[in-house]
C-alpha cells in the first residue's frame, strides 16, 4: 500500500504545474528507493499547501464576512440593554466589522434604487470599494462631502468624471449637491453602532425620532397619564434642532461614549462646511417658462415619486413634527444627536417630577409614597377630582422632538416656579434664551393644542351607587371631569386651505383639485380613498373622530365634484351627484349614467371598476379607539430584549424551577434528571445545587450515573434506573 501511495504521489508531482520552489522542495525529499519516506513527504507537502491556503487575505472582502450583519446588530442591542450604565470604549472594534458595512451598503442601495439588494448579488468590485472605504475611515483618510474624489459610488451613478468639462466641474464644486453615496454609508454604520447604546439610556419621556414610538404613542400617554392636571406648560425648543455648537454635541456624546475614532469622525462631520448655492430672485425672473413641457419618463431603476394622496397627507403634518434636524454632514445621525443633547433635559425633568410629588392621604388617587402605583383609573370621572390644598401635588412631562408639554396638579405658583427653573436650565446648558411668552402657562379650560389635538376638560355628572351600612343601595349624582383629546377642526380647515382644497374663512367652500384633471375617474377616486383612509388612522384616538373624518370626506367629495363638473362639462356639482351618485361611484363619461348598462360592461371587463368615495356618512366612520394604555409601556422590541436578557440569567431559571417544585408540578426523580443534565452542561458540583426535595441516596445515585459508574454500583431498583434513562433522554431532547 505504501508503494502504491508513493507512485501515485510521484505521478502527481511530475504531471502538475507547480511553482519552482515547491518542485525543489519535493525533489529534495523524494527517494524512489524508500516508499514510506515518499508517502510521508507527500502528505507533509499537502498539509503545508492547505495551511498556506487557509491564511486569510486581508484584501479579500469575502473572507471578512464571518457573520450576518443583522446578527451583529442584535448582539449589540442585547449587550447594551444588559449593561445600560456602562461607559462604552470599544466602538472601533464594531467599526472594523465588515458585516456592518455590507449591511449599510444594502440599506443605502435600497434607498437609492428603491429595491433591496441581497448580499449574494453584490459585485466583487463593489465589495472591494466598500473595504477601501472602511480602511479609509479607520486610517482617518476619509473626507466628508467629497464632490469629485469618491472611494465608492452608487450603482446608479454612471457619470464619467474624467470627461466632464470645466463648467460642469465648477458647477459641481459650487452648487448644492445631494449627500454623496459614500457619506450615507458611513452615516448608516455610525447610526447602527450608536443607536443601541443610547436607546438603552434614553428617557421614557421622549418619543420623537425613536423606533417604536410615534405621535400616536404621545396621544395615548396624554390620555392616560395627564388626566387631573389643571395647569399646562407648553414649550417650543425647536430652535435647538436648527443647529447646536459642536462642543455641546461632543460633550453630550462623551458622557457615554469614550471612543476617539468615533468621536473624531462625528466631529469632522459637524465641522466640515456644507456648500450651498443661493438662487437670486433676478435669476428666477430670467428663467422663461416653457410653452410645452414634455412628460418626464423615469428610468426603470429610479424610484417613483410620492403619489398625490401621500403628498397631500404630508401637508397635514403637525407643527411639532414638521422640523427634522440636519446638522452638517451627519445626515440620519442628526435626529439621534438631537435626542442625545436633549436627553439631559429629560433626566433633569424626571428628577423634578420626583421632587415635586407630594402625596396626600385624603386624595383618591396618587396617595402612595411612590407615586407610580395607581389607586384607580385616572380616565374615570370620579377619580379625577379638582386640585386643592388637601389634594396631591403631582407633575408629568413628555417631549416630542423640540416640543415639550408639562402638566401640573397644584397651584399656579408651582407651575411658575418650575418655568423659572426650566428657563435657567436651558440658558446654562444649551445657551438658549427663553422667556415667559415662549413657555406659556395655560389652564385646562382654555384648551391646549399639541400635535393638532386639543386637550381640554369635560365636566360630567355620573350616577354614583354604593352600599350603605344597612345594606341599602344608595344612588346620587356626582361631579367629575374627563380629559378630552379632540382633533382641532380649525387646524384641519387651515391645512385644507393651505393645500388649496378650500377658500373662504367663515363659510369654507371646496375648490377643485386640478392636479388630477388628466387622471381617470377610477384613479382619482382611489387616490382620495387612500387619503381618507390615512386621515381615519391619523385621527384614531381623537374623541371627535367621526366628525373630523366626515368633514374631510365632505371637502374631498366637493372638490372632486367640482373637478368632474369642469372636466365633463356638467356645469354644477348637483348634476355630478345626480349622474355619479352620492359617492361618485358611477361613471360620468356617459351622461345618462344608467346603472344596469355600467354593471353589464363591468361584468364583461370592458370598463374599469370605480370605487366610491369612502365615509360619505358619519355612521360609516369607525369609532374612537379607547383601548387602555398600560402603565410603564415600552415598545415591542424593547420588551423582547428585556425578556431575552432576563431569561439568559441563571437566577431566572432557578426561580422557575423553584416555583415548579413548590407547586408540585415536578417529581423528585425528574428533578434529579434535570440536575444531572445541568451538571453535564455547566460542569458544576452536585453538592452546590439546591436539593431540597431529594434524599442523600438520590444524590449519590445521580452522581454515580453522571460519572459513568457501572450498573452494579448504583443502588436502586431497575425501575428507578429506567426512569433515570428516560429523564436523561428527555433532558437531551
N, C-alpha and C positions, 0 to 999 in steps of 0.2 A: 504493500500500500504506500509506503514511503517512497518507493521507487517511482510509482505512477504519479504521485503528487509532485515529485521533483521534475519529472519530464513535462508534466502539464505546466508547471511554473516556468520552466525553461522556454517552452514554446511561446508562452505569453510575452516573456521579456524580449524574445527575438522578433516577434511579429509586431509588437506595439511600437508606436512612435512617441516615445517619452523623451524627456529632456536629457541633455548630455550628462548632467550631474547625476541624475538617477541611474543612467546607464553605467557610469563609472562605479557608483555605489553598489550596484548589483554584481557587476563583473568581478569586483574585488572579493566578494563574499561567496560567489557560486563555485562550488567544487564539484565537477561531474563524477568524481570517484566516491563522494560521500553524500548519498541522497538525504540523510537525516539533516545535515547542515543546510543543504539547499532548501528543504521544506521550511525549516525554521527561519532562514533568511527571507524567504518569500513572504511569510506571514508577518515578519517584522517590518518589511517594506510596505505591505498593505496597511498595517496599523499606523505607520508614520504618515502615509498618504491620507488616510482618513482623519488623522489628527490635524494635518495641515488644512484639510477642507473644513473642519469644524470651527476653525478660528473665524469669528465674525468680522466682516468687513465694515469698518466704521463709515464708509461711503455708500454702503448698500442700504437703502431705506427699508427693504423688506425684512432684513434681519433685526431691525429695531422695533417692529410691531409685534410685541410678545403677547399683549392682551388687547381686549376690546376697549375703545375709548370710553364707552358708557360704563364699563366695569370699573375703570379707573376713577371716573367721576363719582360713581356710587360709593366707592371706598373712601373718597374724600369727604362726602357728605356724612357718612357714618362716623368717621374719625372725628370730625369737628363737632357733631352733635353729642358724641360721647364725652368729649372734653371741651366744653364751650368756653371755659375761662382760661384756657391755656394760651400763652403768647406763642404765636407761630413764627418759627425762624427758618424753616427748611423748605420754602416755596421754590427755590431754584431746582430742587430735585424733580418737582412736578413740571417745572418749566422745561426740563430736559426730556420729559416723556413724549416721545414722538407720536404716541397714540392720540394724545390730546390735540396735537397739531393736525393730524389727519381728520379728526372729528370736527375741528374748527373749519378746516377746508371744506368739508361736506356741508356744513351749515351755511357758510358764506356762498358756496356754489348754489345751494338751494334758493337763497335769497336773490342771487344774481340771475339764474336761469329759470327759476320757477319750478324746477324738478329736482328730486333727490338723486344724488349720485352714490351708488353703493361703493364700498371700498374696493371691491374687486374690479370695478370699471375705471378706476383712476389710473391714468397712464404713468409709466415709469418716469418719464421726463418731468411730469408734474410733481411726483414724489421726490425726485432729486432736487427740484427747485424749492420744494417745501422744506427739505432738510437743510438746504443752504440758507433759507430764511431763518430757521431755528438757530443755526450756528451763528448767523449774524446777530441775532438778538442776544445770544449767550455771550458773544465776544464784544458786545457793545458797539457793533458796527452798523446797527440798524438806524435809519433816519426816518422820522415821521414826515408824512406829507410829501413824499417824493413825486415829482412830476414827469421825469424822463428816465430816471435810473430805477428800474424795477428788478427785484430778485425773482418774483413770481408774478405772473399776470393771469387775468381772468381767462377762462376758456372761451369766452365770447369776444375777447379783445384780439382782433386780428390786425391792428394798426402796425405798420412798419415805421418805427420811429426814425430810422436812418434816412428814409426817403422824404421826410417832412420838410417843407420849406421854412425859411426863417420867419416868415409872417405867422405861420401856424405854430411854430415853436414859441414865438413871442406871445401869442395869444394863450397858449397853454400855461406859460410861466406867469402871466399877469392877470388872468381872469379866474373867476370862481370855478373850481372843478369838483366833481364828486370825490368822496373819500376813496383813496386807492384801494385796490383789492388786497394787497398785502397788509395794509394798515388794519383792515377789518378782520383779517385772520389773527393778527396779534391781539387785537381787542377781544376777540372771542376766546382766545386762550387765557388771557388775563381774567376775563369775566368768569370762565369756568373754574379758575383757581380761587378767585376771591369771593364769589357768591356763597359757597357753602360755609366759608369762615364767618362771614358777617350775618348770614341768615340764622345761624345758631346763637348770635349775640344780639340781634335787633330786638327792640321792644315790641310787645304785642299790641301797642297802641298806634303803630304806624301801619298804613295799608296800601300806599301807592308805590308803584314800581317794584312790587314784590310778587313772587309766584304764589298762586293760590288765594290771592287777596285782590279785591276789586271794589268798585263803588257800591255794589250791592251788599258786600260784606259790611261796609261802613253804615249803610242804612239799617241793616238788621241789628248791628251793635247799638245804634242810636235808639232804635225802637225798644230794645230790651233793657239797656243799661242807663238811659238818660231820662227815664220816667221819674217824676218827682222833683226835678231841678227847676228852680224859678229863674235864676239869672244865668245868662249865657254870654261868653266872651268869644267872639269870632275874630280870628287874626289872619292877616294875609302876609306871609313871609316869602312870597313867591319871587321877590327880588333876589333872594339868595340863589334861586335856580338860574338866574341870568349869568351868574359867574361869581366865583369866590377867589380870594387870594390863594396863591399856590401854597404859601406857608401854612395856612389853616387846613387845607386839604391834606397835605403831607403829615401834619401833626395829628390829624384825626386818623389817618391810616396807621401811623406808627404806634397808636395806642394798643393795637392788637397784632400788627404785622411788623416784624423786625428783619425782613429780608432786603438787603441792599440792592440786589439786582432788580427786584420787582418795584421797589420804591423809586429807584432811579429811572426805570422805564416809564412809570406813570408821570414822574416829574418832568421828564423830557417831553411827554405828550402834552402836558399843560403849558410848558414854557414855549415850545415851538410855535411861532406865529402862523396863523391861518390866513392865506392870501384870499382876499375877497375883492371883487371888482364892483364898482359903483356905476350904475347906469344913470346918466344925467337926463333930466326932463327934455333938454334940447335934442338929445339923440333919439328919444322916443318919438318926438314930433316929426323928426326927419324920416322915420320909417313909414313908408307908404303901405296902405292896406292893399292886398292883392284883390283883384276883381274876382278871380275864380281860384279857389284853393282845392287842389286835388285831394281825394280821400287817401289818408295815410294807410299803407299796408304794412302791418307789423311782420317782422321775420318770425320764423317758426319757433326759434329758441328764445324769443323775447316775451316776457310775461305780459299779459294783457292788463290794461289799466283798470282801476276800480269801476264797477258798473255805476249807473246813475243813482240807483237806490242807496248804495253804500256811501257815495259822495254826499248825498242829501242827508243821510243819517249822521255823518261826521259833522255836519253843521249844527246838530243838536247837542254837541259835546258840552258838558257843564263848564263853567268858568274855572272851577278847581282842577279840571282835567285837561284843559287846553294846552297848558305850557309843559313842554318836555325839555329838560335841561340838555345842553350840548356844550361841553367845555373843551376847547382846544381841539386836539386830535383824539380825544378819549372815545367819542362815538357812543357805543352802547354801554360803556363804562360810566358815562356821566350820571344817569339816574342812580346807579349804585353808589357812586361817590357822593351824590347829594344826600342820600339816606345815611351814609356813614357820617357826614358832617352834622346832620340834624339828629342823629341818634343820641347825642349828648343832651339835647333839649328834651328828648323823650324820657331819658332816665332822670333828668332833673325834675320833670313834671311828675314822674312816678313817686319820687321822694316827697314832693309837695302834697300829693294825694294822701300819703300815709300821715304826713304831718298835720294836714287839715282835718282829718277824720276825727270827730268827737261823738262817740255813740251816746244815746240816751235810752235808758231802760224803759221809759214811758212811751217810746216810739214803737210803731207797729213793725217797721222794717229797719234794717241796719242797726240793730241794737246789740250786736255781738262785738266783743273787743277786736276781732279780726277784721270785720267789715266785709269780708268776701262771702261769708256763709249767709245765704238768704233765709229769711224767716217767712217769706211769702212771695207770691208772684207780683212783681212790680208793674206788670201790664194790667192788673185788675184794679178797678177804681178804688175800692175801699182800702187798698194797701198803698195808695199814693196820697197821703194827706198833705195839706199845705204846710209850709215851714213855719216855725215859731220858736220862741225861747226854749220850750221844752222838747223840741224835736232834734233829731240827729243832724249834725252838720257833716256834709259829705260833698265830694267833688269828683268829677270824672273828666277824662281828656282823650281826644283822638286827634290824629294828624293824617291828612291825605295830601301828600306832596308838600307844597309850601303853605298849605292852609290848615289852620288848627281850629278846634272847637272845644270849649271848656264849659261844662255845666256845673253850677254851684247851687247847693241847697243850704241856704242860710241867709243872713242879712247882706245887703248890697255892699256894706263896708268891707266885708271879707273879699268880695269879688274885686273891689277897687284896690285893696292891698295886694292881692295876687297879681293884678295887672301891673302895678308899680314894680313888683319884683321881677315880673317877666320882661318888662322894658329894660331894666338894669341888666338882666342876664344876657339879653340879645345884644345890648350895647357892648358889654365886656367880652363876650365870646365871639360874636360874629361881626362886630363893628357895624351893627345895623341900627340906625336911628329910627325909633318908633315913638309914636305919641298916642294920646288917648283917642284920637279920631281913627287911627289905624287899628285900634283894639277896642271897639265899642262894647259897652255892657248893655244888653238888651233884655227886657223882661219877656217871659214866655208868652204873655198875652199879645204882644206885638207881632210875633211870628219871626222865626229865624230862618233865613234862606241858607241852605247848604246842599250842594250837589243837585241844584234845581228842584229841591224838595223843601217845603215849608214845615218847620217844626212848630207846633202850636199846642195849646192845652184846650181840651174839650171837657166841659163840666157835664157830668151825668148824674142822674138820680136813681140809683138802683134800689131794689127792694131787698132789704136785709132780713133774713129769717134766722132765728136762733131759739134755743130751748131754754125756758126759764127754770127756776128751782123746782117748781111744782110739776115739771114735765110738760107744760103747755107751750106750744109753738107760738112765738110772738113775731109778727111781721111789722116792719116800719120802714119808712123811706129814709135813705141815706144820701149823702152828697159825696161825690168822688170826682177825680179828674183822670182823664186819659191823655196820654201823649199821642198826638195825631201827626202822622207823617204823610203829607199830601203833596202831590205834584203841583208845581206852580203853573197855572194856566196862563198868566201874564208872560212868564218866561217862554212858554210854548208859542204863544202868538208872536212874541218878539223874534224867535228863531224862524218861524214861517215867513215873517215879513223880510227878514234878512236873506232868506233863500228865494225871495220873490214869488212866494206862493200866495201872499196876501197883500192887500193895500188897504189903507184906512186905519184909523186908530180906534174910534168908538165902535163903528159897525164894520168889522173886518169882512172884506169881500174877496173870495178866491180869484186868483189870476191863473190863466192857462200856462202850463209848463211847456213852452215851445221847444225845449231841448228834445222832447220826444215826438216832435212833429213828423219825422220821417220813419218812425217805428210803426210796426203793425199794432192793431188793437190788442191782440193777444199778448204781444211782448210788453206793451205799455202797462196793461193790467197786471201782468206778472211782476214787473218792476215795483209797482206801487203796493202790491200784496206783500212782497218781501220787506218793503219799508215799514208797512203796518205791523207785520209780524215782529220786526225788530223793536218797534215802539212798544208793542204789548209786553215784550220781555224787559225792556228798559224800565217801564213803569210797573213792574211786577209787585213791588212792595209798597206802592202808594195807596192810600185809603180811597182816593178818588180815581182809581184805575179805569173804571168803566167810563166815567165822564170824560177824562182826558183822551183816551183812545178813541172814543166815539167822536169827539171834536176833531181829532186828527183825520179820522176817516171822512168826516164831512168836508174838511178843507180839501183833501186829496180828490174826493169824488167830484166836488165842484170844479176843481182845477182841470180834471180830465174831461168833464162835460163841456167846459168852455173850449178846451183844445179840440175835441171831436166836432163841436159845432163849427169851429173855424176851418177844420180840416175837410169835413164832408159837406160844408155849406148848408148847415141845418138851422142857422140863424139864432137859435136860443137853446138854453140848457133844457127847457121843458120839452122841446122837440127831441133832444137826445135821450132824455129819460123815457119818453114815450116809445121810442123805437128800440133802444138798447136795454130797457128795464131799469129798475132802481139801482141794481148793482153793476150795470153796464156789461152784462154777460152775453147779450145778443149782438150779432154783427151789425155794423152801421153802414156797410157798403151798400146793401140793399135797403132802400128807403122804406119798403114795406115791413121788412124785419119779421116775416112770418115765422113763427117757431117751428111748425112741422117741417117746412122745407129745409130749414137750417139743420135740424136733427137728422133728416134723411141724408143730407150731404155729409154731415159729420160721421154718420154710420158708414158711408161708402168711402170715407177717407179723402174726400175732395176739398174739404176746408179744414182750417186749423181750429182746434178747440180753444175756446175763450173762457178763462176763469173769471168769475165775477169778483168784484171788489169785496174784500172782507170787512166785517164789523160795521156794516151799514146800519145796524140796530144795536142799541145798548145792551140788549139781552144776549147778544152773541159774544160780547166781550167777557173773557174769563174773570172770575172773582180775584180779589186781592189775596196774595199769599201771606197768611198769618202763621206759618209754620214756626213753632217756638225755637228760639236760638239758644243753644246750650251755653252755660257759663264756662269760662276757660276754653273757648273754642279755638281750635287750631286747624290749619289746612290738612287735607288727607295725606299729603306726602310727609308732613312733619309727624303726624300720628303714626304712620308706618315706620318712620325712622326711630321714634322713641320706643315703640313696641319691639322693634327688632333689637335695639340695644338692651332693652330690659330682658328679653328672652335669652340673650347671649350671656347674661350674668349668671354664674352658677348658683348664686343665692336664690334667684327666682325659681330655678328648677328644684332646689331643695325645699322651698316653701310649698311648691305644688305637690311634691311627694308627701310632705308632712300633712297637707290637707287631705290627700287621698287616704293616708293611714288613719287619720283621726275620724274620717267618715266611714271607715271600714270598707272602702272600695278596692282594697288591695290586700291579698293574703300574705302572711309571713313568708310562705315559700316563694311566692312571686317576688317579694321584696328581696329575698336572698339572691334570686337570679338577677335582679336589677343591680344589686351591689356587686356581684361578680362581674357583670358586664361593664359596670362603671370602673371597677378596678382594672380590668383589662384595657380599657380605653385610656384612662388617665394615670394609671400606674401609681395609685396612692395606697397607703397601708389600710388594711381592713379594720384595724382597731381604731382608726381615726374616723370611720364612718359612723353615722348615728344608727345604732342597732337597738332601738328601744323595745321593739316588739318581737325580737328573736332571742333565742336562748344561746348559751355558750356552745352547745353541741352543734347547733345550726351554723354558728360562725366557724367552728373548726371544720365542719363538713364542707362548707363553701370554700374555705381557704384551701383545703386539700384538693378539691375539684379544680380550683383555679390554678394551683401549682402543678397540675398534671399527675397527681398521685395515682396509684393503682386502685382498682375497684375494691380489693380486699382491705385496703387501709381506710376506706371510707365507711364508717359505722353508720348503718341505717338500712332500712328495707329497700328492696328493689323498686317498690312503687315510688318512694321518695326520689330515688335516683332518676327514674323515668320523668318525674315531674321536673327535676333539675334540668335534664336534657331538653325538655320541651321549653322550659324557661329560657335556656341559652339560645335555642333556635329562634324564639320569639324576639329576644333582645337583639340578635344579629340581624333579623329582618327589619 
